[in-house]
Amino acid sequence: MPCPKCLARPGYHNFVNFGSLNGAALFYSAPAKTEDMNQDGTKLANLMIHIEEIGSAPWIWVIDCGNMGLKHYTDMNFNTRLLDIIAKNKNLTGVWIVRPNIWIRGAHKLFNTMSSAIILKKVSYFDGSKLELLDKFQSVGMGIEAIQWLIRQ
């Protein structure tokens, strides 16, 4: 079932399939670009709609932290529930954090001490200039079209 909010306003949740890598679909999200600022459970419910749309195919979640401000940071309850959701998703093969910030790195470290979720070991960071990002994405085998799309974001 497609997300009703994104059908009404495309990009509302900023969850975009932008390519593939070794048979895994690449999905992009950017907290600074989403219009959904709710932390009352509806944001997670809507995110679940997008994740369920992926089905049983392997996927990588690319989360772009560029331009995040305080209003984009989520509370620990939201983060804990999100970790629970992605930890249970056996098709999620990795989480790539692009342009990470101190808050994201801190949350990752905290969750590593509190949880044994395997997905936490599959978090990779990608940071640097556009040229450095190009090199890093090429080194993991990402195609040039997907890299160009990602760098333009």
KOLLOLUM-709685 format. One record per residue: residue number from 1; x, y, z of N, C-alpha, C in turn. Coordinates in Angstrom, 1 decimal. Each point is the difference from the previous one (the first is absolute). Layout:
REC vexro    n_x    n_y    n_z   ca_x   ca_y   ca_z    c_x    c_y    c_z
REC   NUM      X      Y      Z      X      Y      Z      X      Y      Z
...
//
This chain:
REC vexro    n_x    n_y    n_z   ca_x   ca_y   ca_z    c_x    c_y    c_z
REC     1    0.8   -1.2    0.0   -0.8    1.2    0.0    0.9    1.2    0.0
REC     2   -0.2    0.9   -1.0    0.8    1.2    0.0   -0.3    1.0    1.2
REC     3    0.9    0.8    0.4   -0.2    0.9    1.1   -0.9    1.1   -0.5
REC     4   -1.2    0.2    0.7   -1.0    1.0   -0.4    0.6    1.4    0.1
REC     5    0.8    0.3    0.9    0.6    1.3    0.2    0.9    0.4   -1.2
REC     6    0.8   -1.0   -0.5    0.9    0.2   -1.1   -0.7    0.0   -1.3
REC     7   -1.2   -0.7   -0.1   -0.8    0.1   -1.2   -0.6    1.4   -0.1
REC     8   -0.4    0.6    1.1   -0.6    1.3    0.0    1.1    1.1   -0.2
REC     9    1.2   -0.2    0.6    1.1    0.9   -0.1    1.3   -0.8   -0.3
REC    10    0.3   -0.2   -1.2    1.2   -0.8   -0.3    1.2    0.5    0.7
REC    11    0.8   -1.0    0.6    1.2    0.4    0.8   -0.3    0.4    1.4
REC    12   -1.2   -0.2    0.5   -0.4    0.5    1.3    1.0   -0.7    1.1
REC    13    0.2   -1.3   -0.2    0.9   -0.7    0.9    1.4   -0.1   -0.5
REC    14    0.3    0.5   -1.2    1.3   -0.1   -0.5    0.7   -1.4    0.1
REC    15   -0.7   -0.9   -0.6    0.4   -1.4    0.0    0.1   -0.4   -1.5
REC    16    1.1    0.0   -0.6    0.2   -0.1   -1.5    0.9   -1.1   -0.4
REC    17   -0.5   -0.9   -0.9    0.8   -1.0   -0.6    0.8    0.7   -1.1
REC    18    1.4    0.0    0.1    0.8    0.7   -1.0    1.0   -0.9   -0.7
REC    19   -0.1   -1.3    0.2    0.9   -0.9   -0.7    0.2   -1.3    0.7
REC    20    1.0   -0.8   -0.4    0.3   -1.2    0.6    1.5   -0.3    0.1
REC    21    0.3   -0.9    0.9    1.4   -0.4    0.1    0.1   -1.4    0.3
REC    22    0.6   -0.8   -0.9    0.1   -1.5    0.2   -1.3   -0.6    0.4
REC    23   -1.1    0.3   -0.7   -1.3   -0.6    0.2   -0.8    0.6    1.2
REC    24    0.6    1.0    0.7   -0.7    0.6    1.1   -0.5    1.4   -0.5
REC    25   -1.3    0.3    0.2   -0.5    1.3   -0.3    0.5    1.0    0.9
REC    26    0.3    1.2   -0.5    0.5    1.2    0.8   -1.2    0.9    0.3
REC    27   -0.3    0.3    1.2   -1.0    0.9    0.4    0.6    1.2    0.8
REC    28   -0.4    1.1   -0.4    0.5    1.3    0.5   -1.0    0.7    0.9
REC    29    0.4    0.5    1.1   -0.8    0.8    0.9    0.9    1.1    0.5
REC    30   -0.6    1.2    0.2    0.7    1.1    0.5   -0.9    0.7    1.1
REC    31    0.4   -0.1    1.2   -0.9    0.7    1.1   -0.3    1.4   -0.3
REC    32    1.0    0.7   -0.6   -0.2    1.5   -0.2   -1.0    0.2   -1.2
REC    33   -0.3   -1.0   -0.8   -0.9    0.2   -1.1   -1.4   -0.5    0.2
REC    34   -0.2   -0.8    1.1   -1.3   -0.5    0.2   -0.9    1.1    0.5
REC    35   -1.3   -0.2   -0.3   -1.0    1.0    0.5   -0.7   -0.5    1.3
REC    36    0.3   -1.3    0.3   -0.7   -0.6    1.2    0.9    0.2    1.2
REC    37   -0.4    0.8    0.9    0.7    0.3    1.2   -0.6   -0.6    1.2
REC    38   -1.1   -0.8   -0.2   -0.7   -0.7    1.1    0.9   -1.0    0.7
REC    39   -0.1    0.0    1.3    0.7   -1.1    0.8   -1.0   -0.7    0.8
REC    40   -1.3    0.1   -0.4   -1.1   -0.7    0.8   -0.3   -1.4   -0.4
REC    41    0.8   -0.6   -0.8   -0.2   -1.3   -0.5   -0.5   -0.1   -1.4
REC    42   -0.6    1.1   -0.5   -0.4    0.0   -1.4    1.1    0.0   -1.0
REC    43    1.1    0.7    0.4    1.2    0.0   -0.9    0.6   -1.4   -0.2
REC    44    0.0   -0.8    1.1    0.5   -1.3   -0.1   -0.9   -0.9   -0.7
REC    45   -1.3    0.2    0.2   -1.0   -0.8   -0.7    0.1    0.2   -1.5
REC    46    0.1    1.3   -0.4    0.2    0.3   -1.4    1.3   -0.5   -0.6
REC    47    1.0    0.0    0.8    1.3   -0.5   -0.5   -0.1   -1.5   -0.2
REC    48   -0.8   -0.7    0.9   -0.2   -1.4   -0.2   -0.7   -0.3   -1.3
REC    49   -0.9    0.8   -0.5   -0.7   -0.2   -1.2    1.1    0.0   -1.1
REC    50    0.9    0.9    0.0    1.1    0.1   -1.0    0.8   -1.3    0.0
REC    51    0.4   -0.4    1.2    0.9   -1.2    0.2   -0.8   -1.2   -0.5
REC    52   -1.3   -0.1    0.3   -0.8   -1.2   -0.4   -0.1    0.0   -1.5
REC    53    0.0    1.1   -0.7   -0.1    0.1   -1.4    1.2   -0.7   -0.7
REC    54    1.2    0.0    0.7    1.2   -0.6   -0.5   -0.2   -1.5   -0.2
REC    55   -0.7   -0.6    0.9   -0.3   -1.4   -0.1    1.2   -0.8    0.5
REC    56    0.3   -1.1   -0.6    1.0   -0.9    0.5    1.3    0.2   -0.7
REC    57    0.2    1.0   -0.8    1.2    0.2   -0.7    1.1    0.6    1.0
REC    58    1.2   -0.3   -0.2    1.1    0.7    0.8    0.1    1.5   -0.3
REC    59    0.3    0.8    1.0    0.1    1.4   -0.2    1.0    0.6    0.9
REC    60    0.5    1.2   -0.4    0.9    0.8    0.9   -0.7    1.3    0.2
REC    61    0.0    0.5    1.2   -0.6    1.3    0.3    1.1    1.0    0.1
REC    62    0.0    1.0   -0.9    0.9    1.1    0.0   -0.6    1.2    0.6
REC    63    0.5    0.4    1.2   -0.6    1.1    0.7    1.0    1.2   -0.1
REC    64   -0.5    1.1   -0.6    0.8    1.2   -0.2   -0.3    1.0    1.2
REC    65    1.0    0.2    0.8   -0.2    0.9    1.1    0.4    1.5   -0.3
REC    66    0.3    0.3   -1.3    0.3    1.3   -0.4   -1.1    1.0    0.3
REC    67    0.4    1.2    0.5   -1.0    1.1    0.3   -0.9   -0.3    1.1
REC    68    0.3   -1.0    0.9   -0.9   -0.3    1.1    0.1    1.1    1.0
REC    69   -1.1    0.5    0.5   -0.1    0.9    1.1   -0.7   -0.6    1.2
REC    70   -0.1    0.7    1.1   -0.6   -0.5    1.2   -1.4   -0.6   -0.2
REC    71   -0.7    0.7   -0.9   -1.4   -0.5   -0.2   -0.1   -1.4   -0.7
REC    72    1.2   -0.4   -0.6    0.0   -1.3   -0.6    0.4   -1.1    0.9
REC    73    0.6    0.3    1.1    0.4   -1.0    1.0   -1.2   -0.7    0.6
REC    74    0.1   -1.3    0.2   -1.1   -0.7    0.6    0.4   -0.4    1.4
REC    75   -1.1   -0.3    0.8    0.3   -0.3    1.4    0.4   -1.5    0.2
REC    76    0.5   -0.4    1.1    0.5   -1.4    0.2   -1.1   -1.0   -0.1
REC    77   -1.2    0.3    0.4   -1.2   -0.9   -0.2   -0.2   -0.3   -1.5
REC    78    0.0    1.0   -0.8   -0.1   -0.2   -1.4    1.1   -0.8   -0.6
REC    79    1.3    0.3    0.4    1.1   -0.7   -0.4    0.1   -1.4    0.4
REC    80   -0.5   -0.3    1.2    0.0   -1.4    0.5   -1.0   -0.8   -0.8
REC    81   -1.2    0.6   -0.2   -1.0   -0.7   -0.8    0.4   -0.2   -1.4
REC    82    0.7    1.0   -0.6    0.5   -0.2   -1.4    1.1   -1.1    0.0
REC    83    0.9    0.0    0.9    1.0   -1.1    0.1   -0.7   -1.4    0.1
REC    84   -1.0   -0.1    0.7   -0.8   -1.2    0.2   -0.5   -0.5   -1.4
REC    85   -0.6    1.0   -0.7   -0.6   -0.3   -1.3    1.1   -0.5   -1.0
REC    86    1.1    0.8   -0.1    1.0   -0.4   -1.0    0.8   -1.3    0.4
REC    87    0.1   -0.2    1.3    0.7   -1.2    0.5   -0.8   -1.3   -0.4
REC    88   -1.3    0.1   -0.1   -0.8   -1.1   -0.3   -0.1   -0.2   -1.5
REC    89    0.4    1.0   -0.8   -0.1   -0.1   -1.4    1.2   -0.8   -0.6
REC    90   -0.2   -1.3   -0.3    1.1   -0.9   -0.4    0.5    0.4   -1.4
REC    91   -0.7    0.8   -0.7    0.4    0.3   -1.4    0.9    1.3    0.0
REC    92    0.1    0.7    1.1    0.8    1.2    0.0    1.4   -0.4    0.2
REC    93    0.9    0.2   -1.0    1.3   -0.6    0.0    1.1    1.1    0.5
REC    94   -0.5    1.2    0.1    1.0    1.1    0.5   -0.7    1.3    0.2
REC    95    0.6    0.8    0.8   -0.5    1.4    0.2    1.2    0.9   -0.3
REC    96   -0.1    0.8   -0.9    1.1    0.9   -0.4   -0.4    1.4    0.4
REC    97    0.9    0.6    0.8   -0.3    1.4    0.5    0.9    0.9   -0.8
REC    98   -0.6    0.9   -0.8    0.7    1.0   -0.8    0.0    1.3    0.7
REC    99    1.1    0.7    0.0    0.2    1.3    0.7   -0.5   -0.1    1.5
REC   100    0.6   -1.0    0.7   -0.4   -0.2    1.4    0.3    1.3    0.9
REC   101   -0.8    0.1    1.1    0.3    1.1    0.9    0.3   -0.6    1.4
REC   102    0.3    0.8    0.9    0.4   -0.5    1.4   -1.2   -0.7    0.6
REC   103   -1.2    0.5   -0.2   -1.2   -0.6    0.6   -0.2   -1.5   -0.5
REC   104    0.1   -0.2   -1.3   -0.1   -1.3   -0.6    1.1   -0.9    0.5
REC   105    1.2    0.4    0.0    1.1   -0.8    0.5   -0.2   -0.4    1.4
REC   106   -0.4    1.0    0.8   -0.3   -0.2    1.4   -1.1   -1.0    0.3
REC   107   -1.1    0.1   -0.8   -1.1   -0.9    0.2    0.5   -1.4   -0.4
REC   108    0.7   -0.1   -1.1    0.6   -1.3   -0.4    0.8   -0.7    1.1
REC   109    0.9    0.8    0.5    0.9   -0.5    1.1   -0.9   -0.4    1.2
REC   110   -1.0    0.8    0.4   -0.8   -0.4    1.1   -0.8   -1.3   -0.2
REC   111   -0.5   -0.1   -1.2   -0.8   -1.2   -0.3    0.9   -1.3   -0.1
REC   112    1.3    0.2   -0.4    0.9   -1.1    0.0    0.3   -0.5    1.4
REC   113   -0.1    0.9    1.0    0.2   -0.5    1.4   -1.3   -0.6    0.6
REC   114   -1.2    0.4   -0.5   -1.2   -0.4    0.5   -0.7   -1.2   -0.7
REC   115    0.5   -0.3   -1.2   -0.7   -1.0   -0.8    1.0   -0.9   -0.7
REC   116   -0.5   -1.2   -0.3    0.9   -0.9   -0.7   -0.5   -0.2   -1.4
REC   117   -0.9    0.9   -0.5   -0.6   -0.1   -1.3    1.2   -0.1   -1.1
REC   118   -0.1   -1.0   -0.8    1.0   -0.2   -1.0    0.1    1.2   -1.0
REC   119   -1.1    0.6   -0.2    0.0    1.1   -1.0    0.9    1.1    0.4
REC   120    0.2    0.2    1.3    0.9    1.0    0.5    1.5   -0.2   -0.5
REC   121    0.3   -1.2   -0.2    1.4   -0.3   -0.5    0.1    0.2   -1.5
REC   122   -1.2    0.2   -0.6    0.0    0.2   -1.5   -0.2    1.5   -0.4
REC   123    0.3    0.9    1.0   -0.1    1.4   -0.3    1.4    0.5   -0.5
REC   124   -0.1    0.7   -1.1    1.2    0.6   -0.6   -0.1    1.5   -0.1
REC   125    1.0    0.7    0.1    0.0    1.5   -0.1    0.7    0.4   -1.3
REC   126   -0.6    1.0   -0.7    0.5    0.5   -1.2    0.0    1.5    0.2
REC   127    1.2    0.6    0.0    0.1    1.5    0.2    1.1    0.5   -0.8
REC   128    0.0    1.3   -0.3    1.0    0.7   -0.7   -0.6    0.9   -1.1
REC   129    0.9    0.5   -0.8   -0.4    0.8   -1.2   -0.7   -0.8   -1.0
REC   130   -0.6    0.6   -1.0   -0.7   -0.8   -1.1    1.0   -0.9   -0.6
REC   131    1.2    0.4   -0.3    1.0   -0.8   -0.6    0.4   -1.2    0.9
REC   132    0.1    0.3    1.3    0.3   -1.1    1.0   -1.1   -1.0    0.0
REC   133   -1.2    0.5    0.0   -1.2   -0.9    0.0    0.0   -0.8   -1.2
REC   134    0.2    0.6   -1.2    0.1   -0.8   -1.3    1.0   -1.1    0.2
REC   135    1.1    0.2    0.5    1.1   -1.0    0.1   -0.5   -1.1    1.0
REC   136   -0.6    0.4    1.1   -0.4   -1.0    1.0   -1.2   -0.9   -0.5
REC   137   -0.9    0.6   -0.7   -1.1   -0.8   -0.6    0.5   -0.9   -1.1
REC   138    0.9    0.5   -0.8    0.6   -0.9   -1.0    0.7   -1.2    0.6
REC   139    0.7    0.3    1.1    0.7   -1.1    0.7   -0.8   -1.1    0.5
REC   140   -1.3    0.3    0.3   -0.9   -1.1    0.4   -0.8   -0.6   -1.1
REC   141    0.3    0.5   -1.3   -0.7   -0.6   -1.1   -1.2    0.7   -0.5
REC   142   -0.4    1.1    0.5   -1.2    0.7   -0.4    0.2    0.6   -1.5
REC   143   -1.0   -0.2   -0.8    0.1    0.5   -1.4    0.0    1.6    0.0
REC   144    0.5    0.5   -1.1    0.2    1.4   -0.2   -1.4    0.8    0.0
REC   145   -1.0   -0.6   -0.6   -1.3    0.7    0.0   -0.5    0.2    1.4
REC   146    0.0   -1.1    0.8   -0.4    0.1    1.4    0.8    1.0    0.8
REC   147    1.3   -0.1   -0.2    0.9    1.0    0.7   -0.3    1.4   -0.3
REC   148   -0.2    0.3   -1.3   -0.3    1.3   -0.5   -1.3    0.5    0.6
REC   149   -1.0   -0.9    0.0   -1.3    0.4    0.6    0.2    0.3    1.5
REC   150    0.7   -0.8    0.7    0.2    0.2    1.5    0.8    1.2    0.3
REC   151    1.0    0.3   -0.8    0.8    1.2    0.3   -0.7    1.3   -0.3
REC   152   -1.0   -0.1   -0.9   -0.8    1.2   -0.3   -1.0    0.4    1.1
REC   153   -0.3   -1.0    0.9   -1.0    0.3    1.0    0.4    1.0    1.0
//
